[in-house]
């Protein structure tokens, strides 16, 4: 094992990484079932991205390539509404600009360009009217509500209209504090065609990666519940996406963030089957604040030369990020509530609680 993890963070949520804030805004009822989620990063945070889905809807992902000029990211925006929902990022940009936050491009304090990469998932008509989709006001309000205090999962923000393998999806999160003091966390907007559920047992694939007693309170479904679930026809959404952001206080360079993002997709693959289809827009972002240094003088197991030590420390972050995504997928399923025809995991398998 590369990971020498010790414990989850205090909230077992992305906000356990110091300086990061998460905000949600959604509308439910009166023809609405959609929303937006924003992750605000500490100043100077470095970003990376890896897109694996065959049908992505994204904004500002090219600027995160290791060979491009911009390294720092101000926020990440996830939204429902398919390509229409990309407009939500404009509201986040406006919110940041009003506070003079962004890439400095001039001598005046307001001479900034906020960098807000974004990705969207497909929830059009998934319980709300097709024409009701997030716009820039959703992004602005989600950013305005971002905090470290309110930790909401399930049917919130970008997960409001999300579905997963024919059941209700939503927002999930998880964190870990490594033995070296580095914190790694992930937040997921789960809207997958593939199922997060093991068809043999009814258990959540992602729960296998729990830390300590994280999922001990979730019991194995009864055989009857599993048989009924397997025998019940499920409505699979035609277009799908799972979005994730990994946050860490590790001092990662831009190219290292890209590698962590790539590894993050392994976490999706462990928790969802199948994944990365033509109709998926699966995307992983990484944000590294660099507020904590890698400890010196602690040669990682397997390091051959002094210069290799950093590689193995980054490897730990990669492994932790992937596991956090898998765990966050399980938490998204456990936190989701049934809405209309979309039943949640807890209602399909009531013996688990």
Secondary structure as GFF3:
##gff-version 3
##sequence-region A 1 353
A	DSSP	beta_strand	5	7	.	.	.	ID=ss1
A	DSSP	three_ten_helix	14	16	.	.	.	ID=ss2
A	DSSP	beta_strand	21	29	.	.	.	ID=ss3
A	DSSP	beta_strand	32	40	.	.	.	ID=ss4
A	DSSP	beta_strand	46	51	.	.	.	ID=ss5
A	DSSP	beta_strand	58	59	.	.	.	ID=ss6
A	DSSP	three_ten_helix	62	64	.	.	.	ID=ss7
A	DSSP	beta_strand	75	79	.	.	.	ID=ss8
A	DSSP	three_ten_helix	82	87	.	.	.	ID=ss9
A	DSSP	alpha_helix	88	98	.	.	.	ID=ss10
A	DSSP	beta_strand	103	104	.	.	.	ID=ss11
A	DSSP	beta_strand	112	113	.	.	.	ID=ss12
A	DSSP	beta_strand	116	120	.	.	.	ID=ss13
A	DSSP	alpha_helix	136	144	.	.	.	ID=ss14
A	DSSP	three_ten_helix	157	159	.	.	.	ID=ss15
A	DSSP	beta_strand	163	164	.	.	.	ID=ss16
A	DSSP	beta_strand	167	168	.	.	.	ID=ss17
A	DSSP	beta_strand	170	178	.	.	.	ID=ss18
A	DSSP	beta_strand	183	191	.	.	.	ID=ss19
A	DSSP	three_ten_helix	205	209	.	.	.	ID=ss20
A	DSSP	alpha_helix	223	231	.	.	.	ID=ss21
A	DSSP	beta_strand	241	248	.	.	.	ID=ss22
A	DSSP	alpha_helix	254	271	.	.	.	ID=ss23
A	DSSP	beta_strand	283	288	.	.	.	ID=ss24
A	DSSP	three_ten_helix	306	308	.	.	.	ID=ss25
A	DSSP	alpha_helix	309	335	.	.	.	ID=ss26
A	DSSP	alpha_helix	345	348	.	.	.	ID=ss27
A	DSSP	three_ten_helix	350	352	.	.	.	ID=ss28
###
